[in-house]
Amino acid sequence: MNATPSLGRRIARRLAIGGATLFGITVVVFVATRALPDVDAGALDPTRVGATDEERAAIAAARGLDEPWLTQYGAWIGSALRLDFGRSWTSERRVGDILTDVVPRTLQITIPAIALCYLLGVPLGVLLALRRRSALARAATVAIVGAICVPGFVAATLSIVFFANPDFFAWFPATGLSGDDTAPYGGLAWLATSADGRAFALDRLRHLVLPVTCMALPGVAYIAEQTRVSMATSLEQPWIEAARARGLGERRVVFGYALRDAAVPIVVLLGLALPTAFSGSVFLERVFSIEGVGWTFVQAVGERDLPVVGAIATVVAALTLIGLVVADLSRAALDPRVTFR
């Protein structure tokens, strides 16, 4: 009989598979970006009009676009392995500096949204599973399915219309992450001790309410539904009835046995939450005019800014693969029946 691989070997295998997959993704990203229409023309500053063929050829040569694709890919992947994605073709800024600016803005939306998904979705799903035969649970399930089906940009647009509009309720700002008269961020100590810092925090909170809520709404509904289904299935297992027959309290049966078993698919979803949120931020950032990762990616595609497009696509792909590894290992840790050979 073959021995079960150790945790270290499991991690090593998952990382090896993830590395090979990431390599394949970089090839796809590179080919897809080079296949965009008008890439050679997009190598020029878009504000320039009437450039000669010689000027275009010179810029294409300076950026390596006249080299064979294999040579271009080798140079690009070599730099990417050093976390050097070159310079933006439109702004001439280093791509790493651009990511340093935009990633924190997206994280300010995605991290609270993911937290809300689990803090609200899991208890709601457990409650619906425990009351699964009631009319209220059936109505809540219908509402959950409806919330899952509502596109993010629709929810964002409606939230602006109703909650950032003087004609209805002008409770929150409609765009950006800070007001025009807000002091610039001055560090954690400044944030906690000064009046300007407290004003900054309150202003940032008001700006985050709508985008975070719109991103979290379908996530809360989806996590609640997954928890409800998993919990309902777990409550019908024979060992749950055996635990009750032994005289264990209902609270211990529900949270110590049923929820532990039902948590496996929920934890797997957590591993993919961050890359999924990054991908879903595209529409929300456009609607709320937040210059985050999604906004930057769409703008870079439109401007044929290939270094920025390739960097963002590669980073999101890497996050997805890391999430898959974390999900696999978490599933194995929660369920001893799961083995990876």
C-alpha positions as CSV (number, residue, x, y, z in Angstrom):
1,M,0.0,0.0,0.0
2,N,1.3,3.4,-0.9
3,A,1.9,5.8,2.0
4,T,-0.1,9.0,2.0
5,P,2.2,11.9,0.9
6,S,3.3,14.3,3.6
7,L,2.0,17.8,3.8
8,G,5.4,19.1,2.4
9,R,5.1,16.8,-0.6
10,R,1.6,17.9,-1.2
11,I,2.5,21.5,-1.1
12,A,5.5,20.9,-3.4
13,R,3.4,19.0,-5.9
14,R,0.8,21.7,-5.9
15,L,3.4,24.4,-6.4
16,A,5.0,22.5,-9.2
17,I,1.7,22.1,-11.0
18,G,0.8,25.7,-10.3
19,G,4.2,26.9,-11.7
20,A,3.7,24.9,-14.9
21,T,0.2,26.3,-15.3
22,L,1.4,29.8,-14.7
23,F,4.0,29.3,-17.4
24,G,1.2,28.3,-19.8
25,I,-0.9,31.3,-18.8
26,T,2.0,33.7,-19.5
27,V,2.3,32.2,-23.0
28,V,-1.5,32.7,-23.6
29,V,-1.3,36.3,-22.2
30,F,1.6,37.2,-24.3
31,V,0.1,35.8,-27.5
32,A,-3.3,37.4,-26.8
33,T,-1.7,40.9,-26.1
34,R,0.4,40.7,-29.3
35,A,-2.6,39.7,-31.3
36,L,-4.6,42.8,-30.3
37,P,-5.5,44.9,-33.4
38,D,-3.2,48.0,-34.1
39,V,-0.6,47.0,-31.6
40,D,2.1,48.5,-33.8
41,A,0.2,51.7,-34.2
42,G,-0.6,51.7,-30.5
43,A,3.1,51.7,-29.8
44,L,3.0,55.4,-30.5
45,D,1.8,58.1,-28.2
46,P,-1.9,58.3,-29.0
47,T,-1.8,62.1,-29.0
48,R,0.5,62.1,-32.0
49,V,-1.2,62.4,-35.4
50,G,0.3,61.8,-38.8
51,A,3.4,59.9,-37.7
52,T,5.5,58.6,-40.5
53,D,6.2,54.9,-41.2
54,E,9.8,55.5,-40.2
55,E,8.8,56.9,-36.8
56,R,6.5,54.0,-36.2
57,A,9.2,51.6,-37.1
58,A,11.7,53.3,-34.8
59,I,9.4,53.1,-31.8
60,A,8.4,49.5,-32.6
61,A,12.1,48.6,-32.7
62,A,12.8,50.4,-29.4
63,R,10.1,48.4,-27.8
64,G,11.1,45.1,-29.4
65,L,8.0,44.7,-31.5
66,D,10.1,44.1,-34.6
67,E,11.6,41.0,-33.1
68,P,10.1,37.5,-33.5
69,W,7.5,36.6,-31.0
70,L,9.6,33.9,-29.4
71,T,12.4,36.5,-28.8
72,Q,9.9,39.0,-27.4
73,Y,8.4,36.4,-25.1
74,G,11.9,35.4,-23.8
75,A,12.8,38.9,-23.0
76,W,9.4,39.6,-21.3
77,I,9.3,36.5,-19.2
78,G,12.9,37.0,-18.1
79,S,12.0,40.4,-16.8
80,A,8.8,39.2,-15.3
81,L,10.6,36.6,-13.3
82,R,12.6,39.4,-11.7
83,L,9.3,41.2,-11.0
84,D,10.3,43.8,-13.6
85,F,7.4,44.4,-16.1
86,G,9.1,47.3,-17.8
87,R,7.6,50.7,-18.5
88,S,4.2,51.8,-19.6
89,W,4.0,52.7,-23.2
90,T,1.6,55.6,-22.6
91,S,2.9,57.2,-19.4
92,E,6.5,56.0,-19.4
93,R,6.1,55.1,-15.7
94,R,7.5,51.8,-14.4
95,V,4.7,49.2,-14.4
96,G,5.7,48.2,-10.9
97,D,5.0,51.7,-9.7
98,I,1.7,51.7,-11.4
99,L,0.7,48.5,-9.6
100,T,1.9,49.9,-6.3
101,D,-0.6,52.8,-6.8
102,V,-3.6,50.9,-8.0
103,V,-3.5,47.6,-6.1
104,P,-4.1,49.2,-2.7
105,R,-7.1,51.0,-4.0
106,T,-8.7,47.7,-5.2
107,L,-7.8,46.0,-2.0
108,Q,-9.6,48.6,0.0
109,I,-12.8,47.4,-1.8
110,T,-12.1,43.7,-2.2
111,I,-10.9,42.9,1.4
112,P,-13.9,44.4,3.2
113,A,-16.3,42.8,0.6
114,I,-14.8,39.3,1.1
115,A,-15.0,39.8,4.9
116,L,-18.7,40.7,4.6
117,C,-19.4,37.8,2.3
118,Y,-18.3,35.3,5.0
119,L,-19.4,37.3,8.1
120,L,-22.9,37.6,6.7
121,G,-23.2,34.7,4.3
122,V,-22.2,31.8,6.5
123,P,-24.5,32.6,9.5
124,L,-27.4,33.3,7.1
125,G,-26.8,30.0,5.3
126,V,-26.7,28.1,8.6
127,L,-29.9,29.8,9.7
128,L,-31.7,28.9,6.5
129,A,-30.5,25.3,6.7
130,L,-31.8,25.0,10.3
131,R,-35.2,26.6,9.2
132,R,-35.2,25.0,5.8
133,R,-38.8,23.9,5.9
134,S,-40.2,27.3,6.8
135,A,-41.9,29.7,4.4
136,L,-39.4,32.4,5.4
137,A,-36.5,30.2,4.4
138,R,-38.1,29.5,1.0
139,A,-38.7,33.2,0.4
140,A,-35.1,34.0,1.5
141,T,-33.8,31.4,-0.9
142,V,-35.6,33.1,-3.8
143,A,-34.2,36.5,-2.7
144,I,-30.7,35.0,-2.6
145,V,-31.0,33.6,-6.1
146,G,-32.2,37.0,-7.3
147,A,-29.2,38.8,-5.6
148,I,-26.8,36.4,-7.2
149,C,-28.3,37.1,-10.7
150,V,-28.0,40.9,-10.4
151,P,-24.9,42.1,-12.3
152,G,-22.5,44.2,-10.3
153,F,-22.7,47.2,-12.6
154,V,-26.5,47.2,-12.4
155,A,-26.4,47.2,-8.6
156,A,-23.7,49.9,-8.7
157,T,-25.7,52.1,-11.0
158,L,-28.9,51.7,-8.9
159,S,-27.0,52.5,-5.7
160,I,-25.7,55.7,-7.1
161,V,-29.2,56.7,-8.4
162,F,-30.8,56.1,-5.0
163,F,-28.1,56.7,-2.4
164,A,-25.8,59.3,-4.0
165,N,-28.5,61.4,-5.7
166,P,-30.0,64.6,-4.2
167,D,-33.3,63.6,-5.8
168,F,-33.5,60.6,-3.5
169,F,-31.0,60.1,-0.7
170,A,-27.6,61.8,-1.0
171,W,-26.1,59.8,1.8
172,F,-22.8,58.7,0.1
173,P,-20.4,60.1,-2.5
174,A,-20.9,58.7,-6.0
175,T,-17.3,58.6,-7.2
176,G,-13.7,58.2,-6.1
177,L,-12.2,57.2,-2.8
178,S,-11.8,60.6,-1.2
179,G,-13.2,64.1,-1.3
180,D,-11.5,67.1,-2.9
181,D,-11.0,68.9,0.4
182,T,-9.6,65.8,2.3
183,A,-6.0,65.9,3.6
184,P,-3.7,63.4,1.9
185,Y,-2.9,60.2,3.8
186,G,-0.2,60.8,6.4
187,G,0.4,57.3,7.9
188,L,-1.2,55.1,10.6
189,A,-0.1,57.3,13.5
190,W,-1.5,60.4,11.8
191,L,-4.7,58.5,11.0
192,A,-5.2,57.5,14.7
193,T,-4.2,60.6,16.5
194,S,-4.9,63.7,14.5
195,A,-8.2,65.4,13.6
196,D,-7.3,65.4,9.9
197,G,-6.6,61.7,10.2
198,R,-10.0,61.0,11.7
199,A,-11.6,63.2,9.1
200,F,-9.7,61.2,6.4
201,A,-10.9,57.9,7.8
202,L,-14.5,59.0,8.0
203,D,-14.4,60.4,4.4
204,R,-12.8,57.2,3.1
205,L,-15.4,55.1,4.9
206,R,-18.2,57.1,3.3
207,H,-16.7,56.6,-0.2
208,L,-16.3,52.9,0.4
209,V,-19.8,52.1,1.5
210,L,-21.4,51.8,-1.9
211,P,-18.7,50.0,-3.9
212,V,-18.0,47.5,-1.0
213,T,-21.7,46.9,-0.6
214,C,-22.2,46.3,-4.4
215,M,-19.3,44.0,-4.6
216,A,-20.3,42.1,-1.4
217,L,-24.1,41.7,-2.2
218,P,-23.8,38.8,-4.8
219,G,-21.0,37.3,-2.7
220,V,-23.1,37.2,0.5
221,A,-25.9,35.6,-1.4
222,Y,-23.7,33.0,-3.1
223,I,-21.9,32.1,0.2
224,A,-25.3,31.9,2.0
225,E,-26.7,29.6,-0.7
226,Q,-23.6,27.3,-0.7
227,T,-23.7,27.2,3.1
228,R,-27.4,26.4,3.2
229,V,-27.0,23.5,0.7
230,S,-23.9,22.1,2.4
231,M,-25.3,22.5,5.9
232,A,-28.7,20.9,4.9
233,T,-26.8,18.0,3.4
234,S,-24.6,17.6,6.4
235,L,-27.6,17.7,8.8
236,E,-29.1,14.7,7.0
237,Q,-26.0,12.5,7.5
238,P,-26.2,9.4,9.7
239,W,-23.5,10.6,12.1
240,I,-25.6,13.7,12.9
241,E,-28.4,11.5,14.1
242,A,-25.9,9.3,16.0
243,A,-24.5,12.4,17.8
244,R,-28.0,13.4,18.8
245,A,-28.7,9.9,20.0
246,R,-25.7,10.1,22.3
247,G,-27.4,13.0,24.0
248,L,-25.1,15.8,22.7
249,G,-26.6,19.3,22.8
250,E,-28.1,20.7,19.6
251,R,-25.6,23.6,19.6
252,R,-22.6,21.2,19.7
253,V,-24.2,18.9,17.0
254,V,-24.8,21.9,14.7
255,F,-21.5,23.8,15.2
256,G,-19.2,21.0,16.2
257,Y,-20.2,18.4,13.7
258,A,-22.5,19.6,10.9
259,L,-20.8,22.9,10.3
260,R,-17.4,21.4,10.3
261,D,-18.4,19.0,7.5
262,A,-20.3,21.7,5.6
263,A,-17.3,24.1,5.9
264,V,-15.2,22.2,3.3
265,P,-16.7,23.7,0.1
266,I,-17.0,27.1,1.8
267,V,-13.3,27.2,2.6
268,V,-12.5,26.1,-0.9
269,L,-14.4,29.2,-2.2
270,L,-12.3,31.4,0.1
271,G,-9.2,30.4,-1.7
272,L,-10.6,31.9,-4.9
273,A,-12.3,34.9,-3.4
274,L,-9.4,37.4,-3.9
275,P,-8.7,36.8,-7.6
276,T,-12.4,36.6,-8.3
277,A,-12.9,39.9,-6.5
278,F,-10.0,41.5,-8.5
279,S,-11.7,40.3,-11.8
280,G,-15.1,41.6,-10.7
281,S,-13.7,45.0,-9.7
282,V,-13.5,46.0,-13.4
283,F,-17.1,47.2,-13.7
284,L,-17.4,48.6,-10.2
285,E,-14.3,50.7,-10.6
286,R,-15.5,52.1,-13.8
287,V,-19.0,53.0,-12.4
288,F,-17.6,54.5,-9.2
289,S,-14.5,56.2,-11.0
290,I,-12.0,54.4,-8.8
291,E,-8.6,54.1,-10.5
292,G,-7.8,50.6,-9.3
293,V,-6.6,47.4,-11.0
294,G,-9.8,46.9,-13.0
295,W,-9.9,50.5,-14.2
296,T,-6.2,50.4,-15.2
297,F,-6.6,47.1,-17.0
298,V,-9.4,48.3,-19.2
299,Q,-7.7,51.6,-19.9
300,A,-4.4,49.7,-20.8
301,V,-6.3,47.4,-23.2
302,G,-7.9,50.4,-24.9
303,E,-4.5,52.2,-25.3
304,R,-2.7,49.0,-26.3
305,D,-0.4,49.5,-23.4
306,L,1.0,45.9,-23.5
307,P,3.4,46.0,-20.5
308,V,0.5,47.0,-18.2
309,V,-1.9,44.5,-19.7
310,G,0.5,41.7,-19.4
311,A,1.5,42.6,-15.8
312,I,-2.0,42.8,-14.5
313,A,-3.1,39.6,-16.3
314,T,-0.1,37.7,-14.9
315,V,-0.6,39.0,-11.4
316,V,-4.3,38.0,-11.4
317,A,-3.4,34.5,-12.8
318,A,-0.8,34.0,-10.1
319,L,-3.3,35.0,-7.4
320,T,-5.8,32.5,-8.9
321,L,-3.3,29.7,-8.8
322,I,-2.2,30.5,-5.3
323,G,-5.9,30.5,-4.3
324,L,-6.3,27.0,-5.8
325,V,-3.4,25.7,-3.9
326,V,-4.7,27.2,-0.6
327,A,-8.2,25.8,-1.4
328,D,-6.8,22.3,-2.0
329,L,-4.7,22.2,1.1
330,S,-7.5,23.7,3.2
331,R,-9.9,21.0,2.0
332,A,-7.4,18.3,2.9
333,A,-6.9,19.8,6.4
334,L,-10.7,20.0,7.1
335,D,-11.6,16.6,5.6
336,P,-9.2,13.7,6.4
337,R,-10.8,11.7,3.7
338,V,-9.2,13.9,1.0
339,T,-5.8,12.8,-0.1
340,F,-3.6,14.1,-3.0
341,R,-1.3,11.5,-4.6
